[in-house]
Amino acid sequence: MTTYKSNTINIGIVGVGTVGGGAVTILARNAELIANRLTKIRLARIADKDLERASKLVSELGLQDVIISDDWHDLITDPTISIIIEVVGGINLPMQIISTALKNGKSVVTANKDLISSHGDELLALAEENGVDLLFEAAVAGGIPIIQVVKESLAADKINSIMGIVNGTTNYILTAMSENNLPFAEALKQAQDLGYAEADPTSDVEGLDAARKIAILASVAFNSRVKDKQVPVEGITKISQWDIQYAKEFGYAIKMLGIAKCDGRQIEVRVHPALIPLTHPLATVRDSYNAVYIESDDVDKAMFTGRGAGALPTGSAILGDVINAARNICLQTRGRINCTCFASYPIKSLDDTISQYYIRINAKDAAGVFAAIAKALGNEDVSIASAMQKRWISEHNAEIVVITHAVRHADFMRAVEQIGKLECVDAVENIIRVEE
Amino acid sequence: MTTYKSNTINIGIVGVGTVGGGAVTILARNAELIANRLTKIRLARIADKDLERASKLVSELGLQDVIISDDWHDLITDPTISIIIEVVGGINLPMQIISTALKNGKSVVTANKDLISSHGDELLALAEENGVDLLFEAAVAGGIPIIQVVKESLAADKINSIMGIVNGTTNYILTAMSENNLPFAEALKQAQDLGYAEADPTSDVEGLDAARKIAILASVAFNSRVKDKQVPVEGITKISQWDIQYAKEFGYAIKMLGIAKCDGRQIEVRVHPALIPLTHPLATVRDSYNAVYIESDDVDKAMFTGRGAGALPTGSAILGDVINAARNICLQTRGRINCTCFASYPIKSLDDTISQYYIRINAKDAAGVFAAIAKALGNEDVSIASAMQKRWISEHNAEIVVITHAVRHADFMRAVEQIGKLECVDAVENIIRVEE
């Protein structure tokens, strides 16, 4: 890379928790490498409300001349600092920090998916107004370079769909359920014990975290803003061992997916567990790994796999952005690539989305039951791709599992309602989308 | 992306064969998308010795005002053209075209792996001298964005090793051998029939093509120049069905790999077929797909998978580079990132490389044979990880298959020589490295 050894770029970081600590650690360890590859990047200031933790980090890493403060204003107003890393988390405080920093002419690097997926448009506009960079590679899929890949490497290509395993916690849980036959609750506990899941796992297992990431990916890929609130979510808490085992028998794995598609008129976006064929590349992505699978006009099918979280992978993504922001400062091209949303496609109603479905039904073990279910499906033009009668639940009940052909969501849900009302059916135990 | 709608960037292309035709097709089809994402990029000139093919392409795509010529000098001297795409292939002619273009102040985009892996250093220096860009994303792994990823997204990270399935032809052949039990010759013929392999497949099956790509990847990843000639290669022509089947029994797939490692003192680089565990992500990469697997200090393990060849995937990579070069023109930052080799590590001798090995031996079916083989291995400090006596070749002969623990190459080869001389051994049928 063109090096600019005469420059030293001073940066500041707000928040030195796990991810912030990772970024600072890499910057300290790879200082020489980074200087050789571009220019000297010096950590000038840390702001963290926990002064002790910040001091400990600085002394452990042997960093010199780093000013520590518990007030982020000290960073934002320091005229020697040109790039701010924000890794505070949450919405309100980082919104205030980032917008003030941008207004003060600082480039900003953040890993904050909550904020970018909800207020990315305002912040990117603010960055543009102030002629600085706002970069957020680390907000999606941790260490996997995907934002720059989509914005730059694939800039000539029309992306049609993105399917991502963008939440490591749920991928860990589903892998444990599938490979070790654990029930959901036990797999969750294991994930919590290993630090992959929070004490309150709601945001992960209910799909909110994945929704933020797929919203950001969709915005970047389709050049049209998608916000987290526009993404319908469905969690994995209802996935049982039976679903996992039946899926396997049909030749599928169950994965938690963020899906975004664009047909040039509308954007379809959703987060939910889905059956995908065992031969699909996403089915091979195990444990807490993330992966983003892209289908486009020209590159066709491509997949990017790696660690979606963790101090060092996420820290590396943050510093990759810092280096890009520093290059833009050296070359006087701050604001080189900011908001890429020149289009404005409406979001397709969930009712109009089309998928295959898996449906598991607890029904009387009697003649005519299957026919009644098939009829209810047929009434709404839902055709059956495959079906099996599976385990006996009791002396009188058995489980029937059906995989449908592709069908409009609203039509399928009407069929499900009819099935639920059948006298021979005790319960529709689960319905899960099937993706190819 | 920041758009520069007032600019129109004129480009020229030399060579409109498969890949060049792909690039022109995408540029025509996605003209509006590219204009919205950055600026208008207009194909002003084509040079191709086959004027008819060039005219046909232009008229099929309905392109207006494209000047066709059979002399590349016409492009290089046209002052209205600022970016040249070179997709001629070979070494001497493209060397002349690219160096003249760079000297004339044109940025150049090429897919030419032969040239970049052999003369990349000179050409990048020339680009730097003339303050223009020389970009070559399409030279490695076709549609997979990997050069920009390594140069920019992973710029803060220290990469320790790269393993790549970077030749689609051999991956197709090995997949067909493994999944359809075809012998090498038949799998090759199938690849030729499908257009995946050339009539003369030497460059692919002997590993020369992969050597060029791993040389380029190593140079970029380790910031130290590696040339194609420095890469020891071993082809796949000796891989038999027996090797594939025995590997499976031991829990491995056989893949053709380009491998590059750097320990901060030396670079190790080689191309050869290898056994890799069936659980390794590279083992799941099938057919003609390519994949690059990176291990680094911080991002840890990441893999990038996609189509490594073909008109549209490669064309998309070329145009991604064209867009980057165009952005640099708009922002007056031509030469933004050129040669990144600031270090100069020596290449480790093949003798000193350390691997596990698979060895298949045709030996007398008699008492003491295994002991003799084990002794020959032991003499050179090669220890056995697992071993099996496999099929009976004849009434008197059987096949013995051994997988060793990690061992220095030269030591292992001495042991192999001893085994070959044993009276009870008729032949060492094959030796293949084992990678984890």
Interface residues (C-beta under 8 A of the other chain):
Chain A: M1 T2 T3 G22 I26 L27 R29 N30 L33 I34 N36 R37 L38 E128 E137 G143 I144 P145 Q148 V149 K151 E152 S153 L154 A155 A156 D157 K158 N223 P281 T284 S296 D297 D298 V299 D300 K301 A302 M303 F304 T305 G306 R307 G310 L312 P313 G315 S316 A317 L319 G320 V322 I323 N324 R327 L331 T333 G335 R336 I337 N338 T340 F342 A343
Chain B: M1 T2 T3 G22 I26 L27 R29 N30 L33 I34 N36 R37 L38 E128 E137 G143 I144 P145 Q148 V149 K151 E152 S153 L154 A155 A156 D157 K158 N223 P281 T284 S296 D297 D298 V299 D300 K301 A302 M303 F304 T305 G306 R307 G310 L312 P313 G315 S316 A317 L319 G320 V322 I323 N324 R327 L331 T333 G335 R336 I337 N338 T340 F342 A343
